[in-house]
């Protein structure tokens, strides 16, 4: 499924540009991971905050169309979270950004509301990690798996300010923990909505 015809691209590396959201978009009731998408309702958002191996092959040009019906179960879908590894060559980091934008635009072309996902690597990625994302949108950030490891936490803290400056989101959905020492500085500038990760959700269901 290649559905980028009539799409717009950035200058330079030509990343697909996402269209702006509808103005009356509401924040979702809960964020459901792709694996559990059958449990999603129209008040929820489906996200890809899990291992890349779970979704990468399913979102390629050949298979994406097969999953459109199941993604429609939710009211919106968060742009796929292709990993941008700081120790990878820049060409692979850029490819991850192209892929997440490509899927987001294809979902939009299929009539699905998309929430841009903010993901970055080290400081070298700041020039391209947020390309193609319109300003002043409801965006999402996944902290699950990003802040327990000392090195990943350092990269997350360093990049968060750059992400907010580059995109100037109206609201940010945070999937996973939201430590005050990281986010408090920015709470005066943007509204954050924290959502429990799948482990927290399963723990509550087990009680």
N, C-alpha and C positions, 0 to 999 in steps of 0.2 A: 504494500500500500504506500505509494508515493503521492502525497497530496500537498505539494508545495507550490503548485502552479498559482500564479498571480500573487504569491507571497512577496513580502518585502524583506530585504537583507541589509545588514549593516555594511558600511564601507570597509575596505581592508579585507579582513578574513571572511566577510560575508556570512555572518551568523543569521539564521532566520529571526525575524522580529515578531514578537508576540503582539497581538492586538490588545487594545485596552479592554478592561473589564466593563461590564455594565455598571452604571453608576449606583444602582440600588442593591448591589451585591451585599449579602449578609455573611457574617462569620459563621462557620459550620458549628453544629452541635457537638460533633466529635470528629476526630480524624481516625480513619480506618486504614490499616496498611493493605497494600495490594493483595497479599496472601489471603486476607480475610474479607475481600471485597463483596462476597455474597451476603455479608451481614450489614452492608451499608444501606442507608436510606437517603431520601432526597434532602434531608437536613444535614447530611454528613459530607465529608471530603475524603476521597481516597488518596493515599500517599504512598510513596515508594521508599520509605525510610527503612530499608532492609538491605541485605547483601545484594550486590549488583547481579549475581548469578541467578537470583530469583526472577528478575524481570527483563534483563537486557535482551535475551533472545526472543522474548515474547513481544518486545516493542520494536523489533526490526521491521523493515519495509514489507517483508513477506507476511508476518504474523499479526501485526498491530490491528488490522481490521477485524480479526477474529475476537479481539477482546473489547472492542468498542461497546457491544451490548452490555457486558458486565460492568463496564465503567459508567454507563448511563444510570446505573442503580443509585448512584450518589448525585447530589446536587452540584458537585464540582470535583475537580481532580487537581491535585498539587503536581506541578511540573516534576517529572522524574528526577530522582536524586542520583544521577550518574556520579560516581566518585571522582574527585579531582585530587589525585595523590601528589603531595608536594615533592616527592622524590622521583616522579616520573618526568620524562622529557616533555618539554612544553607542547610539542605537537600532539601528544596523547592527552594532555590536559585540555587543549583547545578542542580536540575531537570530542571529549566528554561534554563540553559546553555546546558544541554544535548539535550533538545528539539530543541533549535534553531540550534544546530549543526546537529542534526538528519535530520531536514527538509532541511538544506543547502546541506547536502551530497546526500539526495534523489533527490533534484533538479539537482544537478550536474550529478547524474547517469541518469537523464532523458535528459541530454544534454543542460541544461540551465546554462548560465554563472552566477556565484554567486559572489557578493561583500560581504565580511565579515562585520558584524555589530559589533561595539564595544559598549558593555553595561556592566555596573558594578553596585554594590551596595555600601556598605561601605568598609573600608579597609580589612575586613575579606574575601571579595569576590575576592581580587586581585590574590589569588593563583589559582583560577579556572575559573574566568570570561573570560579569553582569551585563554583557553585551546583549542587546535585543530585548531587554526587559524595560517596559515603559515605566516612567516615574509615577509616583503617587498612586500605586496600586496596593491592594491587600496582598501581602507576600507571606511566605512561610520559610521557616528555618528549622532544621532538625538538629537537636543537640544530642540525641541518643547515639552513643558510641563516639562522641566527639570531645567530651570534656573530662573523662576519667583519666585517660592517658595524659601524662604531663606534657608531652610534645604536642599532641593534638589539641589540648586545651590552650596551649600557648598560641598556636596558629589560629584557633577559633577566636580568642580574645583579640588578637591583632587584626583579624579580618573583619570582625563584626562592625567596627566603626566605619571601615571603608565601604562595606556593603550598604549601610544605612545612608552614607553620604552619596553613594553612586546612584541609588534607586529612589531615595526619599519616600519610602513606603508610607501609606496612610495608616496601615495596621500591620502587625506581624504576628502570625500564628507560630507558636514555638512548640514543636513536638519533642517532648522529653523534659528533662529537668531544666530549671531556669534559675541558676544561682544569682542571688542578689549582687554579689561582688562583681559579676560580669555585666548584668543587665541594668542595674540601678541607675547608672550614669545616663542611660538613654531614655529612661521612662518619662522624662519631662518633654521629650521630643516626639515620641511615637507610642501608640497604644500596643501593648503586648497581650496576647491571649495564650495562656499555657494549656497544653493538652497532654494528658498522660501517654507515655509510650505503651506499646502492646504488652510489655511485661507488667506494668502497673495495672492495666485493664484486666489482664488475666488474674492478677493477685486479688483484685476486688471481687471478681466473679467467683473466686474459690472460697471467699469468706462466707 
